[in-house]
Amino acid sequence: MDGGSAVNRGAVTTHSDLVEASLSNLRDHRADAARWLAIEVLLSDEAALEDDALALRLHSLQDRLEAMTRVRYGVA
């Protein structure tokens, strides 16, 4: 894959189109999806959230992954 292409907002017109585009993106960028999901799991763990510094770093990392994804697809 070329790192992703800009989103063509006109190409996604139905819920099914959106789901298919999302699944395709997940397949193309499994490592990023796995990292994002791992962070989500940690953020749902009450013990992890007791550590304020850890929670802040996890939120920062998730924000960074989301920003990189937006840039990759031209929606930043």
C-alpha positions in Angstrom: 0.0 0.0 0.0 1.2 3.5 -0.6 0.5 4.8 2.9 -3.1 5.6 2.1 -4.9 7.9 -0.3 -6.9 11.0 0.3 -10.5 10.3 1.2 -13.0 10.9 -1.7 -16.0 12.0 0.3 -18.2 11.5 -2.8 -17.3 7.8 -3.1 -18.8 6.9 0.3 -22.5 7.4 -0.1 -24.1 4.7 2.0 -23.6 3.0 5.3 -22.4 -0.1 3.5 -19.8 1.9 1.6 -18.6 3.4 4.8 -18.3 0.0 6.5 -16.5 -1.5 3.5 -14.1 1.5 3.4 -13.4 1.1 7.1 -12.7 -2.6 6.8 -10.4 -2.0 3.9 -8.5 0.6 5.8 -8.2 -1.8 8.8 -6.8 -4.5 6.6 -4.3 -2.1 5.0 -3.1 -0.7 8.4 -3.5 -3.6 10.8 -0.5 -2.6 13.0 -2.0 0.9 13.6 -5.4 -0.6 14.3 -3.9 -3.1 16.8 -2.0 -0.3 18.6 -5.2 1.8 18.8 -7.2 -1.1 20.1 -4.5 -2.0 22.7 -4.7 1.6 24.0 -8.5 1.4 24.1 -8.2 -1.8 26.2 -5.8 -0.1 28.6 -8.0 2.9 28.9 -10.9 0.7 30.0 -8.8 -0.9 32.8 -9.6 0.8 36.1 -6.1 -0.1 37.5 -4.3 1.6 34.6 -6.5 4.7 35.0 -5.5 5.0 38.6 -2.0 6.1 37.3 -2.7 9.7 36.1 0.6 9.9 34.2 -0.1 6.6 32.4 -3.6 7.7 31.5 -2.3 11.0 30.1 0.3 9.2 28.0 -2.2 6.7 26.7 -4.6 9.5 25.7 -1.7 11.4 24.0 -0.6 8.3 22.1 -4.1 7.6 21.0 -4.5 11.2 19.8 -1.2 10.9 17.9 -2.3 7.7 16.2 -5.6 9.3 15.2 -3.9 12.4 13.9 -1.5 10.3 11.8 -4.5 8.4 10.3 -6.2 11.7 9.5 -3.1 12.9 7.7 -2.7 9.6 5.8 -6.3 9.9 4.4 -6.2 13.7 3.8 -8.7 14.7 6.4 -6.4 16.6 8.7 
